[in-house]
Amino acid sequence: MKLENLYDLAEKENIKIYDWHIEDADGIFINIDKINAIALNYDELGTYIEEKQTLAEELGHYYMDATYSPYCNNLQLISKQEYRAKKWSYYALIPYEKLKSAIKKRS
């Protein structure tokens, strides 16, 4: 999936995207009172690929309902929700059929 497609998905879902400095993170998905937003730390995203990976993961939090409070201290919950969001991003960025085709070409 192209970076532009990820931005289109966010727009379709009415998720606002903001340029916001975040300590120790490239991005964050925020859901407050059913208002969804993604903050991306553009100053820290050095490449197109990093921006694409980060946006895909943050959209994964939305699509997988994998959220937690920014003040959450439950490491097990954080790990679970991050895993779910990253899993969605992997499927979005590398669809199964394309992965399968690439593996066949290497054989």
Secondary structure, 3 states (H helix, E strand, C coil): CCHHHHHHHHHHCCCEEEECCCCCCCEEEEEECCEEEEEECCCCCCCHHHHHHHHHHHHHHHHCCCCCCCCCCCHHHHHHHHHHHHHHHHHHHCCHHHHHHHHHHHC
